[in-house]
Amino acid sequence: MSEQPPYGPPEPGTPPPPQQGSYPNYGYQGYPGYPVAPPTRSNSSRNVVIIVVVVVALLCAGVVIAPIVFFVWIVNEVEDGFNPDYRGSQNDPVTVEVGEAFEIRDFNYASGWKLNPGAATPLTGLSVSSNHENAVSSLRITFEFTRDDALLGTVDCSAPGGLRKGRKALMNCNASSAPIVGFDDIEVFDHSYTE
């Protein structure tokens, strides 16, 4: 028969009896010889907070940035319409010959116009077609007649308001000075306003 451990307290100096099938009392250790992964901690709460903060930050940035972008776009549009230094502006007029076609700011002025020195209407037959993106409330151009860089006189021409892209109109011209004769240069510039 197998020897049974004695009942009662062990004698001093004797090792404790082996415990079959028992494990130390500090948690499951897995199968012998296989490492056990440490328990994982859930970060879902932290991840949700980070996502919410990022979304709120993006929304706030959009609320701040969108008006700025819109303002910059409007300023650029206005500058395109009222830039004082475009080709054909008063600061940079176009030199033309009598009856010659010319273009200023996507407005095409047809050839065939005539000068009538001394007449009540000194410039006739000037027509314009618009390739400009915006309708204009007041299409106005001015012809300056010079000799040796001295201004002899001007003629102002205007078209009916609301000239839209693809439309044509006949310009009305009026002299703002005495009959223009003896000039050697004609310069023209636009001072229209877009809507």
Number of C-alpha atoms within 10 A of each C-alpha: 3 4 5 6 8 8 6 6 6 12 9 6 6 7 8 8 8 7 7 6 5 7 10 7 6 6 7 9 13 10 8 7 7 8 9 11 8 6 6 6 6 8 8 9 8 9 11 11 11 12 11 11 12 12 12 12 12 13 12 11 11 13 11 11 13 11 11 12 12 11 12 12 12 12 12 13 12 13 11 13 18 15 12 15 11 17 16 21 21 17 11 15 20 18 14 14 12 13 17 13 16 17 15 19 16 12 18 17 22 17 16 13 15 14 14 13 14 12 12 11 14 19 23 18 16 22 18 23 19 22 17 19 11 15 18 21 16 17 21 20 22 22 22 20 21 19 13 9 10 10 13 17 17 22 20 20 20 21 22 15 13 15 22 16 16 11 13 18 16 17 21 17 22 18 21 12 10 11 16 20 14 9 16 11 17 18 18 22 22 25 16 18 14 18 11
